[in-house]
């Protein structure tokens, strides 16, 4: 997995909480910094794809590993 600047563990949270937490965390980050998000909600895959499109942030990676979903989002 690529390097990241901050990590957000949203395990056990259901939509829309992982997105809301990510939004809040990204707001406090600098442009070009990378946020690693861990989620357990299968719906979060589509949610983060849509979130990246809507916000202009780059979804660098999206993968599933043992029931956990990992996302890397680079702040625009």
N, C-alpha and C positions, 0 to 999 in steps of 0.2 A: 504494500500500500504506500502511496506517495506521502510526502511530508505534509504536515498540516500545522496551523498556528494555534488552533483551539479545538477542543472536543466537547461535544454535547451528547450526553447519554439520555436519550428519550425512550429507553426501554420501558415497556409496560404502559406507555401512554398511547391513547387512541386519537385518531384524527379528530379535530385539527390541532391538537396540542403539540405534536412534534414540529409542525410547520410554524406555529406561533412562537415556540421556544427558539427555533432556528432564526426566525425573523428578528427576534429581540437580541439574540447573540450576535448576529451579523451586523446589527445596527451599531454595536459597540466596537466593531472591528474596522481596520484600515482597508482601503481598496487593495486588491490583489492578494489579500490574506485568504487562507483556506480553512474552512470549518469542516471538521469530521463529525458526522452525525451517526449515532447508533440508534436504530429503532426496531421494534418488534411487531409493529402493525403492518401487515402485508399491503394495506392500502397506501402506505407511505411511499411506495415506489412510484405510483402514478402521481401522488401528491407533490413529491419533490420535483418530478419532471415538469409539472405544470407551474410550480412555484418558481423554478429557474427561468422558464419562458416568460412568466409574468413580471418578474423582478429584474431581468437582465443579468442576473448572476449566472455563472457557468457551473453546470452540473458536470464535474470532471469524472466522477466515478459513481457507479451505483451497482452494488453487488449484494448477494445474499450468502450468508455463511452460518450454517447451523441454526437456522431459525431467526437469525439477527440480520438486519439490513443495514448496510454501511453506505454512506453517501459522503462524497467530497464536493463541497461547493466553494467556488472561488468568488469572493465578493467583487462586484463590478466597480 
